[in-house]
Amino acid sequence: MVVYSASPTVPPLVDPWLATAVIGGMAVLAGTITYIGHRIVTVSLKPVTAVRTELDEINANSLDRRVPVSPGDDEIHELADSVNRTLARLEGAMERQRQFTADASHELRTPLAGLRAQLEEARLHPGETDLNELLAHSLSDLDRLQSIITDLLLLAKIECSPPQLRERVDLATLVRAEVSRRADPQKVRLVLASEVPVDAVHSQIGRAVTNLLDNAERHARETVVVEVRANGDGAEVIVDDDGEGIAETDRGRIFERFARLDAARSRDRGGTGLGLAIARSIAHAHDGTLQVGTSPFGGARFVLRLRKAPPDDGATERTRDSS
């Protein structure tokens, strides 16, 4: 007869004390890793928190403030630097907007004040008032107000509206048409190259050319010359006059809204002070440029440069067929 007997034996790997020690160690390690990770993230994001806090306190009246830039050359440093550059652009835009609002208010107030003064004088002394003269002065002031408002609306449309549909425009044809509409087209000498096409909003480019012609005729003594030419991949409209010209120090300022140089402040020379600003805005809206220099005739030279349109494939095919 064989009798078997056994007693339970716990393997070392599942010993309760050892298991408790391992689990406890893992818990401590996990807690330590979590704490260290939290500290690392907190320290790393501290500059982001500082940027966010500063941005929350910046408003339209404190755009001169800047967010703190952390030392180093990491992504957070680049983010803070980019935010500061954006704030600088916004500050400049707001300052220009405030100046523009002040200038527009002044320009609108001047004809209104003159109109009011004339009407009040006529009411006080009706027997001494020349009705025809009063109406002529009043209509002149109203014409100026209408011109300023029209130009302001056009500027807003160019700068704030979505891009309009462009069409293929031959610059020589456009310039010839704009000159023919002038009161005395014989005063303008044309030098027009053929086949200088651009992709543009016809009405806007026509307005830019008209504004340049108005400016040239306003300041020219006798000569106004308009040239259209191709220059590499660009198309240029050049307007020259033989007037007094523009000093190099003033060439950037003349494109500002309501800007008038000392030699051209007299209102009897016409203009709203917005013509060149509109022309440059139109050029920029067409990815072009408008620059001023010295004319070979001694006055000012304005160069409107646009991107030349690619060849018309349809016209090329028609030419091949006809040959």
Buried (B, 14 or more C-beta within 10 A) or exposed (E): EEEEEEEEEEEEEEEEEEEEEEEEEEEEEEEEEEEEEEEEEEEEEEBBEBBEEBEEEBEEEEBEEBBEBBEEEEEBBEBBBEBBEEBEEEBEEBEEEEEBEEBBEEBBEBBBEBBEEBBEEBEEEEEEBEEEEBEEBBEEBEEBBEBBEEBBEBBEEBEEEEEBEBEEBBBBBBBBEBBEEBEEEEBBEBEBEEEBBBBBBBEBBBBBBBBBBBBBBBBBEEBBBBBBBBEEEBBBBBBBBBBBBBEEEBBEEBBBBBBBEEBBEEEEEEBBBBBBBBBBBBBEBBEBBBEBBBBEBBBBBBBBBBBBBEEEEEEEEEEEEEE
